[in-house]
Amino acid sequence: MTSPAATTPAYRRLSVEARRRQLLDSALTLFAHRAPEEVNLDDVAEAAGVSRPLVYRYFPGGKQQLYEAALRSAADDLEQCFAEPPEGPLTRRLSRALDRYLAFVDQHDTGFSALLQGGSVVETSRTSAIVDGVRRAAAEHILSHLDVPEPGPRLRMTVRMWITAVEAASLIWLDEEKQPPLDELRDMLVEQFMAVLVATAGRDPQTAEVVRRALTLETPEGPVGALARRVLPVVADAAHLL
């Protein structure tokens, strides 16, 4: 006959930080595939294999506090996606950063949509600030790759516009049942970044200098060379505009 002790759930003893991390990971997994308003503390407790009172012990503010903590954790991961060593062609660095960013989108599809589209019952000024912080951090990472000590308003706007375009493309990609393939989406976004930089360079000497430096590191077989070979035939008949 099974003893009562054998049927009692045995919780692993973890340090305070390890337990908190476990609860956050469980919450992030749930928020990744369900809208925040569809997740409750019982779900988190079950996913973590602990009791509801234990979740409250670590997050006495309840679901709102847990959601904000999980969001902050996800934001930290997203902010690091664009952290790259300042070496090699700019397009190669952007490609690696986008690989990480888009992998996060792929793994946290529903949660990512809820995060960026808003409208959640748990959305507050604090959660909006966390999301905006990710955008600003990503822009700062990109500007650091451009090696401009004091970027002007036109260059900053171009970079921030592109970050917005990356977010929009990610949401559209999810809405389009994750098509085109991720590597194609990544390449499109890298090419679009170079294209908008060139467009801004026509108006802004600082951006023009950035483009010149960036192009010296690119190769004919790289993304910029491939883009030029595809685009030049399309605009060849527009020589009368020059």
C-alpha positions in Angstrom: 0.0 0.0 0.0 1.3 3.4 -1.0 2.2 5.6 2.1 0.7 9.1 2.3 4.2 10.6 2.1 4.6 9.0 -1.3 1.6 10.8 -2.7 2.6 14.2 -1.4 4.2 16.5 -4.1 7.8 17.0 -3.3 9.0 20.5 -4.2 12.6 21.0 -5.0 14.4 23.3 -2.6 15.8 26.2 -4.7 17.5 29.4 -3.8 15.3 32.5 -3.9 16.8 33.7 -7.2 16.6 30.2 -8.8 12.9 29.8 -7.7 12.1 33.3 -9.0 13.9 32.4 -12.3 11.9 29.2 -12.5 8.6 31.0 -12.1 9.6 33.7 -14.7 10.6 31.0 -17.2 7.3 29.2 -16.7 5.3 32.5 -17.1 7.3 33.4 -20.2 6.5 30.0 -21.8 2.8 30.6 -21.2 2.9 34.2 -22.3 4.7 33.1 -25.5 1.8 31.1 -26.8 -1.2 32.7 -25.1 -2.4 36.3 -24.7 -1.5 37.6 -21.3 -5.2 38.0 -20.3 -5.6 34.3 -20.9 -3.0 33.3 -18.4 -3.7 33.2 -14.6 -1.5 32.4 -11.6 -2.9 28.8 -11.4 -1.5 28.2 -14.9 1.9 29.5 -13.9 1.9 27.4 -10.7 1.0 24.3 -12.6 3.6 24.9 -15.3 6.3 25.4 -12.6 5.1 22.5 -10.5 4.5 24.6 -7.4 1.5 25.8 -5.4 -0.4 29.1 -6.1 0.6 30.5 -2.6 4.3 30.0 -3.5 3.8 32.1 -6.7 2.2 34.8 -4.5 5.1 34.7 -2.1 7.5 35.7 -4.9 5.0 38.0 -6.7 2.7 39.5 -4.0 1.4 41.9 -6.6 -0.2 39.0 -8.3 -0.5 38.5 -12.1 0.3 42.2 -12.9 3.6 42.0 -11.1 4.5 38.6 -12.6 3.6 39.8 -16.1 5.8 42.9 -15.7 8.7 40.9 -14.4 8.3 38.4 -17.2 8.1 41.2 -19.7 11.2 42.8 -18.3 13.1 39.5 -18.6 12.0 39.1 -22.3 12.9 42.7 -22.9 16.4 42.1 -21.6 16.7 39.2 -24.1 15.4 41.3 -27.0 17.7 44.2 -26.1 20.7 41.9 -26.4 19.7 40.6 -29.8 21.4 43.6 -31.5 24.6 43.4 -29.4 27.3 42.5 -31.9 31.1 42.9 -31.9 32.0 45.9 -34.1 33.9 43.8 -36.6 33.3 43.0 -40.3 30.8 44.3 -42.8 27.7 46.1 -41.4 25.3 43.8 -43.2 26.9 40.7 -41.7 26.5 42.1 -38.2 22.9 43.1 -38.9 22.2 39.6 -40.2 23.4 37.9 -37.0 21.4 40.4 -34.9 18.3 39.8 -36.9 18.8 36.0 -36.7 18.5 36.3 -32.9 15.6 38.8 -33.0 13.6 36.7 -35.4 14.3 33.5 -33.5 12.8 35.2 -30.5 9.7 36.2 -32.5 9.4 32.6 -33.8 9.6 31.1 -30.3 7.3 33.7 -28.7 4.8 34.2 -31.5 1.5 34.9 -29.6 3.2 36.7 -26.8 5.3 38.8 -29.2 2.1 39.9 -31.0 0.4 40.7 -27.7 3.4 42.6 -26.5 3.7 44.9 -29.6 0.1 45.3 -30.6 -1.0 46.3 -27.1 -4.7 46.1 -26.0 -3.9 43.6 -23.2 -5.8 44.0 -20.0 -2.5 43.9 -18.2 -1.0 46.7 -20.3 0.1 49.7 -18.2 2.3 52.8 -18.6 5.1 50.6 -17.0 4.7 47.8 -19.6 4.6 50.4 -22.4 7.8 51.9 -21.1 9.5 48.5 -21.1 8.5 47.9 -24.7 9.7 51.4 -25.7 13.0 50.8 -23.9 13.6 47.7 -26.1 13.1 49.9 -29.2 15.5 52.6 -27.9 18.1 50.1 -26.9 18.0 48.4 -30.3 18.4 51.8 -32.0 21.4 52.6 -29.8 23.0 49.3 -30.7 22.5 50.0 -34.4 23.9 53.5 -34.1 27.0 52.1 -32.3 27.6 49.9 -35.3 27.5 52.9 -37.5 30.3 54.4 -35.4 28.9 57.9 -35.2 29.7 59.6 -31.8 27.0 62.2 -32.2 24.3 61.0 -34.6 22.1 63.8 -36.0 18.3 63.8 -36.1 18.1 62.5 -39.7 20.3 59.5 -39.0 18.6 58.8 -35.7 15.2 59.0 -37.3 16.3 56.6 -40.1 17.5 54.0 -37.6 14.4 54.3 -35.4 12.1 54.1 -38.5 13.9 50.9 -39.5 13.4 49.4 -36.0 9.7 50.1 -36.4 9.8 48.4 -39.8 11.4 45.3 -38.3 8.7 45.1 -35.7 5.9 45.6 -38.3 7.5 43.0 -40.6 7.7 40.5 -37.6 4.0 41.0 -36.9 3.0 40.6 -40.6 5.2 37.5 -40.8 3.3 35.9 -37.9 0.0 36.9 -39.5 1.1 35.4 -42.8 1.6 32.0 -41.1 5.4 32.6 -40.9 6.0 33.2 -44.6 8.4 33.9 -46.3 11.1 31.7 -44.6 13.0 33.4 -41.8 16.3 33.6 -43.7 14.5 35.4 -46.6 12.8 37.8 -44.2 16.2 38.5 -42.6 17.8 39.3 -45.9 14.9 41.6 -46.9 15.3 43.6 -43.7 19.0 43.9 -44.1 18.6 45.1 -47.7 15.9 47.6 -46.6 18.2 49.0 -44.0 20.9 49.7 -46.5 18.3 51.2 -48.9 16.9 53.6 -46.4 20.4 54.6 -45.3 21.2 55.4 -49.0 18.0 57.4 -49.3 18.8 59.5 -46.2 22.4 59.9 -47.4 21.0 61.9 -50.4 19.8 64.5 -47.9 22.3 64.2 -45.0 26.1 64.5 -45.2 26.6 62.6 -42.0 24.6 59.6 -43.2 26.4 59.8 -46.6 29.7 59.4 -44.7 28.3 56.5 -42.8 27.3 54.8 -46.1 30.7 55.4 -47.7 32.5 53.8 -44.7 30.0 50.9 -44.6 30.4 50.1 -48.3 34.2 49.9 -48.1 33.8 46.7 -46.0 31.2 45.1 -48.3 32.1 42.5 -50.9 30.6 41.8 -54.4 29.2 38.5 -53.2 27.7 40.1 -50.1 24.1 41.4 -49.5 24.8 44.9 -50.9 26.5 43.5 -54.1 23.6 41.1 -54.6 21.1 43.9 -54.0 22.8 46.2 -56.5 22.8 43.5 -59.2 19.0 43.0 -58.7 18.1 46.6 -58.6 20.2 48.2 -61.3 18.4 46.4 -64.2 15.1 47.6 -62.7 16.1 51.3 -62.7 18.2 51.2 -65.8 15.4 52.5 -68.0 15.1 55.6 -65.7 18.3 57.2 -66.9 16.2 60.0 -68.4 15.5 61.2 -64.8 19.2 62.0 -64.2 
